[in-house]
């Protein structure tokens, strides 16, 4: 029987002290808990902390882009060496996997990445993932590791996504952990502050944004802390943190990739009649398109907007932007096939 996939994301504040030094005791606990999980799951560990642990080596560190890149390059080997040492106690090898945004936006590269991770799991290896900050393009970066972990979870068809935080879970206005959250609505968002860790990029707003995407695509999300001896097993049992329950999703793997991994390069505005047709799983015809924005070619992914400028989905288009604009007066030209459209 094939193991289910679980993705675990560790934030900078969860594994480092206020000076950015990695807490070895925490990494030992992480290794022990993942060793336990590995008996039942194929595990992906997305770990922040490279910049935080490398910044001490940069004189007069101010947090500029080049300094962050340099700190990440210094911190990544420090981080992976500690993971290797701690997992070795359980005879589990680890692999460093530095990813870039195009590994997810390009379908063929994404499938190759997925095959590589399957090779890790088939050989009992735990991949430790981070963004390749040194060479990543500013315009094509992950917003943070919450996004990276979510894209991996969606793309690899994970059943669980655990996001660790220093506050132990999702808190209400009384600073109490909410154990189960069925819907991320305005009430839930109202509890969130916008502060970010001084060492990391993410915050609770980011976690909720990507948790909402993950649960909408059928993945249970848990936001938890690292307290206790077996934090991840405790989290799955409902004894650590907050569980965001998954919604039912009938999307195929390729459609999930369209909804999450692809990079949108423009937008198409559609009228109410087209919205209704799309909801009935029909293809998008030019008769329902009222506006085309951006520059894109055939086969690229664009956002679908309604007449209120709300994003309602994404589509892989069959026509480039300029020919599409010229085709708006022709009623029955197919702009995107139903199989290449995902509504949110």
N, C-alpha and C positions, 0 to 999 in steps of 0.2 A: 504493500500500500504506500503510495506516494505521500511524503510528508507535506503538511501545509507550510506556507511561507509566513514568517513573521518579521517585521522590520522594527528595529529599535533605534531611536534617535536620542543621543545624549547631547545636551546643551553645554556650552562652555561653563556656565555657572554651576552646573551639576557636578563637574569633575575637576574643577580647579578652585584654588583659594582666591582671595581678593587680589593677590599679586600675579595671578595667572599661572601659578605653579600647580601642576597636576597632582591630585591627591591619590597617592598609590593605594591607600586603603580602599578608596572607592572603586578603582579599577580592579582590584582583587575581588571585590564584591560583585562587580559587573561580570567578571569572568566566571565566577562560581555560579551565578544565576543563569547565565547563558549556557554554561555546560549542562545544567539541569534541563533547560529548555531544548537543547539540541537533541535530546533523546526523542522528542516528539515533533520538532519543527526544523525546517531549514531557516536559519537565522541570517539576517543582514544587519550589521551594526553600523549605523551612520553616526560618526563621532565628530563633534566640534572639539575645540580646545587647541588646535594647532597654532592659531594666531596668538591666543592667550599665553601659551607656553613658550612661544618663540619671541615675543615682544621684548622680553628682558635682555635679549642679546642685541637689540637695536638701540644705539646710543641716542638719548634725547627723543625717545619715541613720541610722535605726535599723532599717529593713526592715519597718516596719508595713505593713498592707494598703494604706492610703491612700497611703503613701510609695511603695510599689511601683507602684501605679497611676499616680501622678504621674511617677515615673521612666520608666515605659513610654511615657507620652504624650510625654515629652521625647525619649526615645531613639529611638522609631520613625522620626521624620523624619530624624534624623541617620543612622540605619542605611540607610534607603531611598535617601537622597541619595548615599551612598557606593556602594551597589550600582548606581545609575543611572550614575554616573560611570565605574565600572569596566567595566560591560557595554557602555557606549557605545563603548569601544575595539573592540568586535566587532560594532558596529551592531545590537545586540540591546536592544530596549526592555524595561523591567521594569515590573511593576505591583504595587502594594501591596495585599494581600488580608488584611484583618483579620477573623478568623472568631470566632464564638461557638459554644458547645456546641449550642445549639438549631438551628444551621444543619445539623447532622448528625442530631440526634434527630428533627426534623420531616422526614418523607419528601419533601414537596413543596418545602420550602426547600432540602433537600439536592440534589434534581434540578435546581433553578434554579442552585445553586452550581456544579454539574457542567457545566451548559450554559455558564456564564460562563467557566469555565476552558477549555472547548473553544474558545470565542471567542478567548481569549488565544493558545492554541496555533495556531489557524488564521491568526493574524496575526503569528506569530513572536515572541510576547511571553513572557517568563519571569515567572510569578507568584512574588512573594516573600511568604510567608505567616507570620503570627504571630497569636496570640490577641489579641482586642480587650480588653486588660486594663482599660482605663479604665471600661468600662460592663459588663463581664462580672459575672454574679451569682456570689457565692461558692459557692452550693450547686450551680451548674450550670457550673462551670469545668472546663476540661481539667486533668487532674492535672499535666501538663507538656507540653512540645512533642513529646516522644516519643509521647504519646497522639495529639496532633493530627496528626503526620506519619503515624502508623499508620492512623488513620481515613481520611485522604485516600488513602493507598495502597490500602486495602481498597475504599473507596467508588468510587474512580476506576479500579478494576481494574488497578492497577499490577503490573508483573512484578518490579520491583526496588524495595527500600527501603534506602537507604544512610543510616546514622546515624553521624555523625562524633563522635569523642571525643578528648580530649587524650592518652589513653594508647595510641592507635594500633591498638586492637583488643580482643579479649576475651582476658584473661590467665589462665593457670593459676596454681597455687600457687607456681610458680617464676618468676613474672613473665614468662613466655614467651607470645607470641601463639599461640593455637590457630588454625591456618589454616582448618579446616573442622569444623563442628559439625552432626551429623545430627539430634540430638535434645537438647532442653533438659530434662535430667533432674536428679535430685537431685545427681549428681556435678558437673554444670555449675553448678548453683545454689550448690553448696558453695564454689566459687571466689570468690564475690561478697562484697564488703564493702558496707556500707550507707552509706558516706560520700557526701555530695553536694558539688558545687562550691559555694564560698562566694558565687559570683555567680549561679548558676543553681539550678533546682529539681530537676533530674533527677539520676539516678545510674545505676549499672550494673544495679541491681535493676529499676528502671523500664524500662531498655532491654531487658532480658531478658523482662520481663513482656509487653511489647508485641511483641517479636520472636516470642515463642511464639504469640501471637494471629495475627500476620501469616503466619508459615510454615504454620500450621494451615489457613489459607485460601488457600494456593497462592502466596504471595509470598516470593521469596528476599530475605533480609535480610543486609546486610553492615554490620558495625561496624568502622570504620576511622579512621585519622588523616588529617591533611592534609599529610603529608610527600611529597616528590617534586614534579615539575613538573606532573603530570597525575593527581592523586590519585583522581579518580572513575573514569577509564578504567582506571587501574591496579587499582582495587578490583574492577571488573567482570571483569578478567582474572585475578583471584586473586593479585595481587601486592601487595596493600595491605589489611591487616586480616584479619578473620575472617568467613567465609561461613557463614551458617545456611541450610541447604538447605531448599527449599520442599517441603511435603507435597502430595500430590495432593488437589485439592478439586473436587467436582462441584456445589458450591452455585451457585445462580443469583445474579445481582446483588442482587435484593431480599432473598434469604436472607442474603447477606453483610452487607447493611445491618442486618438484624435482629440478627445476631450481634455487630455492632461499633458501629454508629452510634446505635442506639436507646438510650433511657434506660429502665431497668427501674424500675417503680413499685410492685412488690410481688413476691410469690412464691407458687408453687403446689407443694405437696409431693405426690408421686405414689408409688404402691406398686410393687412389683416387677413385677406384671403389666402395669402401664401403661408402665413402663420398657421392657419387652420389646416391647410394641406400638409404642412410639415408635421403637425401633430398627428396626422393620420398616416405617417410614415411614407409620404409621397416624395418624389424628387422635386428639386427646386427649379422652376421654369422662369425664364426671363420676364414673363408677363407679370410676375409678382414682385419683381425687383424694382425699387424706386430710386436707389442711389448706390453708387459704387465708390469706395474710398480706398486710397492707397495704391501701391504698385505691387502686383503679384502676377505670377505666370500660371499656366495650366498645371494642375497637380499640387499646388501649394494650398495652405490652409488659411481660411479667413474667418472672422467673426460674423455671426448673423445677428443683425440688430432689428428690433421692431420699430414702429413709427414713433415710439416714445424714447428712442435712443437707449433702450435697455438691451443688453446682450442676452440673447435667448439660446444661443448654441454656436457651433462651429461647423464648417463644411470644407471638404477638399474639393476645390473647384475644377471644372472641366475647361474653363475658358479664362484666358488672361484678362487682366483688368481693362485694358483699352478696348479689345474686341468685345468684352462684355458690355461696356458702356454703349458701344455702337449697336449692340444687339437688343437693347431694351425696348425698342419699338417693334421687335419681332416677337410674336407672342409665344411660340412653342420651341424655343431653343433651350436645351437643358443646361442650366448653370452648374448644378451639382446633383449627383445620383443619390438616391435615398440611402444607400449603403454607406455613403461617405458623409453623412450628416448626423450630428449628435446634438440633441436639444438638452438644455440644462433644466 
